[in-house]
Amino acid sequence: MSTRLNPKKAGLALLVICCIVIIAMVLLSSTRYWPFERAGTTEADPIKEVADRVSKLKQAGDTPTLEQLVDAFQPLELVDIHNHDASGARYSSMLNVWKKDYIDKVVLFGDVSEPSAIGTDSVSWSAYQKSPDQFLPFFSGFDLHDKRSLDVIRNNLEQGYFGLGEIAAASTYSPVVSKVAWKASDPMDGFLPEIYDLIATYNAPILLHIDPPSGYPVLKLEEALEAHPNTIFIFGHMNAYNSPEEIDRLLAKHPNLYADFFAGFSVYNPEGGGHPETFITIMKKYPDRFMLSTDSGYGIESEQQAIDAMYRILYLIDNPELAKKIAHDNMMALIQAQPATKTQLSSIQKLATDSGETYDYGKMTKLEAGKILADANKE
């Protein structure tokens, strides 16, 4: 008996199969079950989700574990805004931890205001090129006493770095930063005033190390804040060896000042006083100017413990809307306010010529441009 299929029947079978495939594709698209979609994508309101999950934790009455806190606050997409893991390329050893603990983005840099920072700046850039959705590269590899630093800064910002940091604007007591070669004596030393004006043209922030967080260094910081009102200043680990009252005074007086809150210091370092709840009132008073960081776990048990501390601060806040701002929105607002640079736009225009893609250059942000270029470099 012949097993040849009748040509008409074969054509009909092929047509039926094609129709089934097309219908399946439409259904998959409309129900948002594409296999390429990021795991965890949801249309639910993240604030309501967090409110519901935190309410259940509080009803249980026990001190929540890190795993419970991560589950409760995962929809907020926590950002670590101060991380040194570009040093020694340590970031690669943290990838699984960040994934497990739902750290959505990391502001990544390395060494502070010394020649070796040039190398760690490159590491942060390389990490960003590999994972533009995960990393936000900052840099500090320039001598602020050398006028050529202005060219370094301009070139790096044009390339696509998002900010300067951590910069040693003053250090007396830090066992590490007080010894770095390119530290400033105060926040108005060297070419810092010119640097502040330059970065303001890019809407790029500068994250400053200042110790002690009082006395003459802070007087000079206030001078810088007043003389450069268009520059965005982030006071690194502002809560370290500082009081809520002093933070309140500075934030009330200077609208261009933001607080990097090193949660691990206040939650786990004995020198932090052991009462992180005393800062919550100030966070509620300035909801748009606090952000959280790990400082890579400096001075405490580990970076993992520093992540734990960030989640415990969100739990103490007891306000999902405020928690969302401090966990994610405030830092990302500073990032998304930066327009694409001329250098980025020129590179994208060349890509468009080769690929035939079209882009809205007038509204493109540095974040969008950086992702386009990083993804193109992978191809």
C-alpha positions as a Markdown table, in Angstrom:
| # | Residue | x | y | z |
|---|---|---|---|---|
| 1 | Met | 0.0 | 0.0 | 0.0 |
| 2 | Ser | 1.3 | 3.5 | -0.9 |
| 3 | Thr | 2.0 | 5.9 | 2.0 |
| 4 | Arg | 2.2 | 9.0 | -0.2 |
| 5 | Leu | 0.0 | 11.8 | 1.1 |
| 6 | Asn | -2.4 | 13.3 | -1.3 |
| 7 | Pro | -1.0 | 16.8 | -2.3 |
| 8 | Lys | -4.3 | 18.5 | -1.7 |
| 9 | Lys | -4.6 | 16.9 | 1.8 |
| 10 | Ala | -1.0 | 17.8 | 2.5 |
| 11 | Gly | -1.6 | 21.4 | 1.6 |
| 12 | Leu | -4.7 | 21.5 | 3.7 |
| 13 | Ala | -2.8 | 20.0 | 6.7 |
| 14 | Leu | -0.1 | 22.6 | 6.4 |
| 15 | Leu | -2.6 | 25.4 | 6.3 |
| 16 | Val | -4.3 | 24.1 | 9.4 |
| 17 | Ile | -1.0 | 23.9 | 11.2 |
| 18 | Cys | -0.1 | 27.5 | 10.2 |
| 19 | Cys | -3.4 | 28.7 | 11.5 |
| 20 | Ile | -2.9 | 27.0 | 14.8 |
| 21 | Val | 0.5 | 28.5 | 15.2 |
| 22 | Ile | -0.7 | 32.0 | 14.4 |
| 23 | Ile | -3.6 | 31.7 | 16.9 |
| 24 | Ala | -1.3 | 30.5 | 19.6 |
| 25 | Met | 1.1 | 33.4 | 19.0 |
| 26 | Val | -1.8 | 35.9 | 19.3 |
| 27 | Leu | -3.0 | 34.3 | 22.5 |
| 28 | Leu | 0.4 | 34.3 | 24.0 |
| 29 | Ser | 1.0 | 37.9 | 23.2 |
| 30 | Ser | -2.4 | 39.0 | 24.5 |
| 31 | Thr | -2.0 | 37.1 | 27.7 |
| 32 | Arg | 1.6 | 38.3 | 28.3 |
| 33 | Tyr | 3.1 | 34.8 | 28.6 |
| 34 | Trp | 6.0 | 35.3 | 26.2 |
| 35 | Pro | 8.9 | 33.1 | 27.3 |
| 36 | Phe | 11.3 | 36.0 | 26.9 |
| 37 | Glu | 9.5 | 38.2 | 29.4 |
| 38 | Arg | 11.4 | 38.9 | 32.6 |
| 39 | Ala | 10.4 | 36.6 | 35.5 |
| 40 | Gly | 8.2 | 38.3 | 38.1 |
| 41 | Thr | 6.7 | 40.9 | 35.7 |
| 42 | Thr | 3.3 | 41.9 | 37.1 |
| 43 | Glu | 0.6 | 44.4 | 36.4 |
| 44 | Ala | -0.2 | 44.7 | 40.1 |
| 45 | Asp | 0.2 | 47.9 | 42.0 |
| 46 | Pro | 3.6 | 47.5 | 43.8 |
| 47 | Ile | 2.6 | 49.8 | 46.6 |
| 48 | Lys | -0.6 | 47.8 | 47.3 |
| 49 | Glu | 1.4 | 44.5 | 47.0 |
| 50 | Val | 3.9 | 45.7 | 49.6 |
| 51 | Ala | 1.2 | 47.0 | 51.9 |
| 52 | Asp | -0.5 | 43.7 | 51.9 |
| 53 | Arg | 2.7 | 41.7 | 52.4 |
| 54 | Val | 4.0 | 43.9 | 55.2 |
| 55 | Ser | 0.6 | 43.8 | 56.9 |
| 56 | Lys | 0.8 | 40.0 | 57.1 |
| 57 | Leu | 4.3 | 40.2 | 58.5 |
| 58 | Lys | 3.2 | 42.6 | 61.2 |
| 59 | Gln | 0.2 | 40.4 | 62.1 |
| 60 | Ala | 2.6 | 37.5 | 62.6 |
| 61 | Gly | 4.2 | 39.5 | 65.4 |
| 62 | Asp | 7.7 | 38.0 | 65.1 |
| 63 | Thr | 10.8 | 39.8 | 63.9 |
| 64 | Pro | 10.9 | 39.1 | 60.2 |
| 65 | Thr | 13.7 | 37.2 | 58.6 |
| 66 | Leu | 15.7 | 38.7 | 55.6 |
| 67 | Glu | 13.9 | 36.2 | 53.4 |
| 68 | Gln | 10.5 | 37.5 | 54.6 |
| 69 | Leu | 11.5 | 41.1 | 54.1 |
| 70 | Val | 12.9 | 40.4 | 50.6 |
| 71 | Asp | 9.6 | 38.8 | 49.7 |
| 72 | Ala | 7.6 | 41.7 | 51.1 |
| 73 | Phe | 9.5 | 44.5 | 49.5 |
| 74 | Gln | 10.6 | 42.8 | 46.2 |
| 75 | Pro | 8.0 | 44.8 | 44.1 |
| 76 | Leu | 9.8 | 48.0 | 45.0 |
| 77 | Glu | 13.0 | 47.1 | 43.0 |
| 78 | Leu | 15.6 | 48.2 | 45.6 |
| 79 | Val | 18.6 | 50.2 | 44.4 |
| 80 | Asp | 21.9 | 50.1 | 46.2 |
| 81 | Ile | 23.2 | 53.6 | 45.6 |
| 82 | His | 26.8 | 53.3 | 47.0 |
| 83 | Asn | 28.8 | 50.2 | 46.2 |
| 84 | His | 32.5 | 49.6 | 46.0 |
| 85 | Asp | 32.5 | 46.2 | 44.4 |
| 86 | Ala | 34.3 | 47.3 | 41.2 |
| 87 | Ser | 37.4 | 47.0 | 43.4 |
| 88 | Gly | 39.0 | 43.7 | 42.6 |
| 89 | Ala | 36.0 | 43.0 | 40.4 |
| 90 | Arg | 34.2 | 41.8 | 43.5 |
| 91 | Tyr | 30.9 | 42.4 | 41.9 |
| 92 | Ser | 31.0 | 39.1 | 40.1 |
| 93 | Ser | 30.9 | 37.3 | 43.5 |
| 94 | Met | 27.8 | 39.2 | 44.5 |
| 95 | Leu | 25.6 | 38.5 | 41.4 |
| 96 | Asn | 23.8 | 35.5 | 42.9 |
| 97 | Val | 23.3 | 37.4 | 46.2 |
| 98 | Trp | 21.8 | 40.4 | 44.4 |
| 99 | Lys | 19.5 | 38.1 | 42.4 |
| 100 | Lys | 18.4 | 36.2 | 45.6 |
| 101 | Asp | 17.8 | 39.4 | 47.5 |
| 102 | Tyr | 16.1 | 41.3 | 44.7 |
| 103 | Ile | 18.6 | 44.2 | 44.4 |
| 104 | Asp | 17.4 | 45.6 | 41.1 |
| 105 | Lys | 20.2 | 48.1 | 40.4 |
| 106 | Val | 23.6 | 48.9 | 41.9 |
| 107 | Val | 25.5 | 52.2 | 41.6 |
| 108 | Leu | 28.9 | 50.7 | 41.1 |
| 109 | Phe | 32.3 | 52.2 | 41.6 |
| 110 | Gly | 35.6 | 51.1 | 43.3 |
| 111 | Asp | 38.5 | 52.8 | 44.9 |
| 112 | Val | 38.2 | 56.4 | 46.2 |
| 113 | Ser | 40.1 | 59.4 | 44.9 |
| 114 | Glu | 43.5 | 57.7 | 44.1 |
| 115 | Pro | 45.3 | 56.5 | 41.0 |
| 116 | Ser | 44.1 | 53.0 | 41.4 |
| 117 | Ala | 40.5 | 54.3 | 41.0 |
| 118 | Ile | 41.3 | 54.8 | 37.3 |
| 119 | Gly | 41.4 | 51.0 | 37.0 |
| 120 | Thr | 38.3 | 50.4 | 39.1 |
| 121 | Asp | 36.4 | 53.0 | 37.1 |
| 122 | Ser | 37.1 | 50.8 | 34.0 |
| 123 | Val | 35.8 | 47.7 | 35.9 |
| 124 | Ser | 32.5 | 49.5 | 36.7 |
| 125 | Trp | 32.1 | 50.5 | 33.1 |
| 126 | Ser | 32.8 | 46.9 | 31.9 |
| 127 | Ala | 30.2 | 45.6 | 34.4 |
| 128 | Tyr | 27.7 | 48.1 | 33.0 |
| 129 | Gln | 28.4 | 47.1 | 29.4 |
| 130 | Lys | 27.7 | 43.5 | 30.3 |
| 131 | Ser | 24.5 | 44.2 | 32.3 |
| 132 | Pro | 23.2 | 47.7 | 31.5 |
| 133 | Asp | 19.9 | 47.0 | 33.3 |
| 134 | Gln | 21.7 | 46.1 | 36.6 |
| 135 | Phe | 24.6 | 48.6 | 37.0 |
| 136 | Leu | 24.9 | 52.4 | 37.1 |
| 137 | Pro | 28.6 | 53.2 | 36.8 |
| 138 | Phe | 30.1 | 56.1 | 38.8 |
| 139 | Phe | 33.8 | 57.1 | 38.8 |
| 140 | Ser | 36.5 | 58.8 | 41.0 |
| 141 | Gly | 39.7 | 58.3 | 39.1 |
| 142 | Phe | 40.9 | 61.8 | 38.7 |
| 143 | Asp | 43.2 | 64.2 | 40.7 |
| 144 | Leu | 41.0 | 67.1 | 41.7 |
| 145 | His | 44.1 | 69.3 | 42.2 |
| 146 | Asp | 45.0 | 68.9 | 38.5 |
| 147 | Lys | 43.1 | 71.0 | 35.9 |
| 148 | Arg | 43.2 | 68.1 | 33.5 |
| 149 | Ser | 40.7 | 66.4 | 35.8 |
| 150 | Leu | 38.0 | 68.5 | 34.1 |
| 151 | Asp | 38.8 | 66.8 | 30.8 |
| 152 | Val | 38.7 | 63.3 | 32.4 |
| 153 | Ile | 35.3 | 64.1 | 33.9 |
| 154 | Arg | 33.9 | 65.6 | 30.7 |
| 155 | Asn | 35.0 | 62.6 | 28.7 |
| 156 | Asn | 33.6 | 60.1 | 31.2 |
| 157 | Leu | 30.3 | 61.8 | 31.4 |
| 158 | Glu | 30.1 | 62.0 | 27.6 |
| 159 | Gln | 30.9 | 58.3 | 27.4 |
| 160 | Gly | 28.0 | 57.5 | 29.6 |
| 161 | Tyr | 29.0 | 57.3 | 33.3 |
| 162 | Phe | 26.1 | 58.5 | 35.4 |
| 163 | Gly | 27.9 | 60.4 | 38.2 |
| 164 | Leu | 31.0 | 61.0 | 40.3 |
| 165 | Gly | 31.8 | 59.1 | 43.4 |
| 166 | Glu | 32.9 | 58.3 | 45.8 |
| 167 | Ile | 34.9 | 61.5 | 46.0 |
| 168 | Ala | 37.1 | 62.2 | 49.1 |
| 169 | Ala | 36.0 | 65.8 | 49.8 |
| 170 | Ala | 37.4 | 65.7 | 53.3 |
| 171 | Ser | 38.7 | 63.0 | 55.5 |
| 172 | Thr | 40.4 | 63.0 | 58.9 |
| 173 | Tyr | 39.3 | 59.9 | 60.7 |
| 174 | Ser | 38.6 | 57.2 | 58.1 |
| 175 | Pro | 41.4 | 54.6 | 58.2 |
| 176 | Val | 41.1 | 54.2 | 54.4 |
| 177 | Val | 40.0 | 57.5 | 52.9 |
| 178 | Ser | 42.2 | 59.8 | 55.0 |
| 179 | Lys | 45.2 | 58.2 | 53.3 |
| 180 | Val | 44.2 | 58.5 | 49.6 |
| 181 | Ala | 46.5 | 60.5 | 47.4 |
| 182 | Trp | 43.9 | 62.6 | 45.7 |
| 183 | Lys | 41.7 | 63.6 | 48.6 |
| 184 | Ala | 40.5 | 67.2 | 49.1 |
| 185 | Ser | 41.1 | 69.1 | 52.2 |
| 186 | Asp | 37.5 | 70.4 | 52.1 |
| 187 | Pro | 34.6 | 70.4 | 49.6 |
| 188 | Met | 35.8 | 73.6 | 48.0 |
| 189 | Asp | 39.4 | 72.5 | 47.5 |
| 190 | Gly | 41.3 | 72.3 | 44.3 |
| 191 | Phe | 39.2 | 72.3 | 41.1 |
| 192 | Leu | 36.1 | 71.1 | 42.9 |
| 193 | Pro | 34.2 | 74.4 | 42.3 |
| 194 | Glu | 34.9 | 74.0 | 38.5 |
| 195 | Ile | 33.9 | 70.4 | 38.7 |
| 196 | Tyr | 30.6 | 71.2 | 40.3 |
| 197 | Asp | 29.8 | 73.6 | 37.5 |
| 198 | Leu | 30.8 | 71.1 | 34.8 |
| 199 | Ile | 28.7 | 68.3 | 36.1 |
| 200 | Ala | 25.7 | 70.5 | 36.5 |
| 201 | Thr | 25.6 | 70.8 | 32.7 |
| 202 | Tyr | 25.1 | 67.1 | 32.6 |
| 203 | Asn | 22.6 | 66.9 | 35.5 |
| 204 | Ala | 25.1 | 64.4 | 37.0 |
| 205 | Pro | 25.3 | 64.0 | 40.8 |
| 206 | Ile | 28.5 | 63.9 | 42.9 |
| 207 | Leu | 28.7 | 61.6 | 45.9 |
| 208 | Leu | 31.0 | 63.0 | 48.5 |
| 209 | His | 32.8 | 61.4 | 51.4 |
| 210 | Ile | 33.1 | 64.0 | 54.2 |
| 211 | Asp | 34.5 | 63.1 | 57.7 |
| 212 | Pro | 34.0 | 64.3 | 60.2 |
| 213 | Pro | 30.4 | 65.2 | 59.2 |
| 214 | Ser | 30.6 | 68.4 | 61.2 |
| 215 | Gly | 32.7 | 71.5 | 61.8 |
| 216 | Tyr | 34.9 | 73.0 | 59.1 |
| 217 | Pro | 34.3 | 70.3 | 56.4 |
| 218 | Val | 30.5 | 70.8 | 56.6 |
| 219 | Leu | 30.9 | 74.6 | 56.6 |
| 220 | Lys | 32.7 | 74.3 | 53.3 |
| 221 | Leu | 30.1 | 71.8 | 52.0 |
| 222 | Glu | 27.4 | 74.4 | 52.8 |
| 223 | Glu | 29.5 | 77.0 | 50.9 |
| 224 | Ala | 29.6 | 74.6 | 47.9 |
| 225 | Leu | 25.9 | 74.0 | 48.1 |
| 226 | Glu | 25.1 | 77.7 | 48.1 |
| 227 | Ala | 27.6 | 78.6 | 45.4 |
| 228 | His | 26.5 | 75.8 | 43.1 |
| 229 | Pro | 22.7 | 75.5 | 43.5 |
| 230 | Asn | 22.3 | 73.7 | 40.2 |
| 231 | Thr | 24.7 | 70.9 | 41.2 |
| 232 | Ile | 23.3 | 67.7 | 42.8 |
| 233 | Phe | 25.3 | 66.8 | 45.9 |
| 234 | Ile | 24.9 | 63.4 | 47.6 |
| 235 | Phe | 26.3 | 63.3 | 51.1 |
| 236 | Gly | 27.8 | 59.8 | 51.4 |
| 237 | His | 26.8 | 57.7 | 54.4 |
| 238 | Met | 25.3 | 60.8 | 55.8 |
| 239 | Asn | 23.9 | 59.0 | 58.9 |
| 240 | Ala | 27.4 | 57.7 | 59.9 |
| 241 | Tyr | 28.5 | 59.6 | 63.1 |
| 242 | Asn | 25.8 | 62.1 | 62.5 |
| 243 | Ser | 22.5 | 63.0 | 64.2 |
| 244 | Pro | 19.0 | 63.2 | 62.8 |
| 245 | Glu | 18.9 | 66.9 | 64.0 |
| 246 | Glu | 22.0 | 67.8 | 61.9 |
| 247 | Ile | 20.7 | 66.0 | 58.9 |
| 248 | Asp | 17.4 | 67.8 | 59.3 |
| 249 | Arg | 19.2 | 71.2 | 59.5 |
| 250 | Leu | 21.2 | 70.6 | 56.3 |
| 251 | Leu | 18.4 | 69.2 | 54.2 |
| 252 | Ala | 16.1 | 72.0 | 55.3 |
| 253 | Lys | 18.6 | 74.6 | 54.2 |
| 254 | His | 19.9 | 73.1 | 51.0 |
| 255 | Pro | 17.4 | 71.7 | 48.4 |
| 256 | Asn | 20.2 | 70.4 | 46.2 |
| 257 | Leu | 21.5 | 68.1 | 48.9 |
| 258 | Tyr | 20.6 | 64.4 | 49.1 |
| 259 | Ala | 21.2 | 61.8 | 51.8 |
| 260 | Asp | 22.9 | 58.5 | 51.2 |
| 261 | Phe | 21.7 | 56.5 | 54.1 |
| 262 | Phe | 24.1 | 53.6 | 55.0 |
| 263 | Ala | 21.6 | 51.4 | 56.6 |
| 264 | Gly | 24.1 | 48.9 | 57.9 |
| 265 | Phe | 25.9 | 51.5 | 60.0 |
| 266 | Ser | 22.7 | 52.5 | 61.9 |
| 267 | Val | 21.3 | 49.0 | 62.2 |
| 268 | Tyr | 24.3 | 46.8 | 62.9 |
| 269 | Asn | 27.4 | 48.9 | 63.7 |
| 270 | Pro | 27.7 | 49.4 | 67.5 |
| 271 | Glu | 29.0 | 52.9 | 66.8 |
| 272 | Gly | 25.8 | 53.7 | 65.0 |
| 273 | Gly | 23.9 | 53.9 | 68.2 |
| 274 | Gly | 21.6 | 51.0 | 67.7 |
| 275 | His | 18.5 | 53.1 | 67.1 |
| 276 | Pro | 17.8 | 53.4 | 63.4 |
| 277 | Glu | 14.2 | 54.3 | 64.1 |
| 278 | Thr | 15.3 | 57.8 | 65.2 |
| 279 | Phe | 16.0 | 58.6 | 61.5 |
| 280 | Ile | 12.5 | 57.6 | 60.2 |
| 281 | Thr | 10.9 | 61.0 | 61.1 |
| 282 | Ile | 13.5 | 62.8 | 59.1 |
| 283 | Met | 13.0 | 60.5 | 56.1 |
| 284 | Lys | 9.3 | 61.2 | 56.2 |
| 285 | Lys | 10.0 | 65.0 | 56.4 |
| 286 | Tyr | 12.2 | 64.8 | 53.2 |
| 287 | Pro | 10.7 | 61.9 | 51.3 |
| 288 | Asp | 12.4 | 62.8 | 48.0 |
| 289 | Arg | 15.9 | 63.1 | 49.2 |
| 290 | Phe | 16.8 | 59.9 | 51.0 |
| 291 | Met | 18.3 | 56.9 | 49.3 |
| 292 | Leu | 19.7 | 53.6 | 50.7 |
| 293 | Ser | 23.1 | 52.0 | 50.3 |
| 294 | Thr | 25.3 | 49.1 | 51.5 |
| 295 | Asp | 28.7 | 50.8 | 51.2 |
| 296 | Ser | 29.7 | 47.2 | 50.4 |
| 297 | Gly | 29.2 | 46.3 | 54.1 |
| 298 | Tyr | 32.1 | 48.5 | 55.3 |
| 299 | Gly | 32.6 | 48.3 | 59.1 |
| 300 | Ile | 30.0 | 45.5 | 59.6 |
| 301 | Glu | 29.9 | 41.8 | 59.2 |
| 302 | Ser | 29.3 | 41.6 | 55.4 |
| 303 | Glu | 27.6 | 43.1 | 52.4 |
| 304 | Gln | 24.8 | 40.6 | 52.9 |
| 305 | Gln | 24.2 | 42.0 | 56.3 |
| 306 | Ala | 24.2 | 45.5 | 54.8 |
| 307 | Ile | 21.4 | 44.4 | 52.4 |
| 308 | Asp | 19.5 | 43.0 | 55.3 |
| 309 | Ala | 19.8 | 46.4 | 57.0 |
| 310 | Met | 18.3 | 48.2 | 54.0 |
| 311 | Tyr | 15.3 | 46.0 | 54.1 |
| 312 | Arg | 14.9 | 46.6 | 57.8 |
| 313 | Ile | 14.9 | 50.3 | 57.3 |
| 314 | Leu | 12.1 | 49.9 | 54.7 |
| 315 | Tyr | 10.2 | 47.9 | 57.3 |
| 316 | Leu | 10.6 | 50.6 | 59.9 |
| 317 | Ile | 9.4 | 53.2 | 57.6 |
| 318 | Asp | 6.0 | 51.5 | 57.6 |
| 319 | Asn | 4.7 | 53.5 | 54.6 |
| 320 | Pro | 4.9 | 51.7 | 51.2 |
| 321 | Glu | 4.7 | 54.9 | 49.2 |
| 322 | Leu | 7.7 | 56.4 | 51.1 |
| 323 | Ala | 9.5 | 53.1 | 51.0 |
| 324 | Lys | 9.2 | 53.0 | 47.2 |
| 325 | Lys | 10.7 | 56.5 | 46.9 |
| 326 | Ile | 13.6 | 55.7 | 49.2 |
| 327 | Ala | 14.2 | 52.2 | 47.8 |
| 328 | His | 14.1 | 53.1 | 44.2 |
| 329 | Asp | 12.4 | 56.2 | 42.9 |
| 330 | Asn | 14.7 | 59.0 | 44.3 |
| 331 | Met | 17.9 | 57.6 | 42.8 |
| 332 | Met | 16.3 | 56.7 | 39.5 |
| 333 | Ala | 14.8 | 60.2 | 39.2 |
| 334 | Leu | 18.4 | 61.6 | 39.3 |
| 335 | Ile | 19.5 | 59.0 | 36.7 |
| 336 | Gln | 16.5 | 59.6 | 34.4 |
| 337 | Ala | 17.0 | 63.4 | 34.5 |
| 338 | Gln | 20.2 | 63.1 | 32.6 |
| 339 | Pro | 19.9 | 63.6 | 28.9 |
| 340 | Ala | 21.8 | 61.5 | 26.3 |
| 341 | Thr | 25.2 | 63.1 | 25.6 |
| 342 | Lys | 26.5 | 64.3 | 22.2 |
| 343 | Thr | 28.9 | 61.4 | 22.2 |
| 344 | Gln | 26.2 | 58.9 | 22.8 |
| 345 | Leu | 23.9 | 60.4 | 20.2 |
| 346 | Ser | 26.6 | 60.4 | 17.6 |
| 347 | Ser | 27.3 | 56.7 | 18.2 |
| 348 | Ile | 23.6 | 55.9 | 18.0 |
| 349 | Gln | 23.2 | 57.8 | 14.8 |
| 350 | Lys | 25.9 | 55.7 | 13.3 |
| 351 | Leu | 24.1 | 52.6 | 14.5 |
| 352 | Ala | 20.9 | 53.8 | 13.0 |
| 353 | Thr | 22.5 | 54.4 | 9.6 |
| 354 | Asp | 23.8 | 50.8 | 9.6 |
| 355 | Ser | 20.7 | 49.1 | 11.0 |
| 356 | Gly | 17.9 | 51.3 | 9.6 |
| 357 | Glu | 16.5 | 51.8 | 13.1 |
| 358 | Thr | 14.9 | 55.1 | 14.0 |
| 359 | Tyr | 15.1 | 56.8 | 17.4 |
| 360 | Asp | 13.7 | 59.9 | 19.1 |
| 361 | Tyr | 16.9 | 61.7 | 19.7 |
| 362 | Gly | 15.3 | 64.8 | 21.2 |
| 363 | Lys | 13.9 | 63.0 | 24.2 |
| 364 | Met | 16.5 | 60.3 | 24.7 |
| 365 | Thr | 17.9 | 60.0 | 28.2 |
| 366 | Lys | 21.4 | 58.8 | 29.1 |
| 367 | Leu | 19.9 | 55.7 | 30.5 |
| 368 | Glu | 18.2 | 54.8 | 27.3 |
| 369 | Ala | 21.2 | 55.7 | 25.1 |
| 370 | Gly | 23.5 | 53.7 | 27.3 |
| 371 | Lys | 21.4 | 50.6 | 27.0 |
| 372 | Ile | 21.1 | 50.9 | 23.2 |
| 373 | Leu | 24.9 | 51.2 | 22.9 |
| 374 | Ala | 25.7 | 48.4 | 25.4 |
| 375 | Asp | 23.3 | 46.0 | 23.7 |
| 376 | Ala | 24.8 | 46.9 | 20.3 |
| 377 | Asn | 28.3 | 46.1 | 21.7 |
| 378 | Lys | 27.2 | 42.6 | 22.6 |
| 379 | Glu | 26.1 | 41.8 | 19.1 |
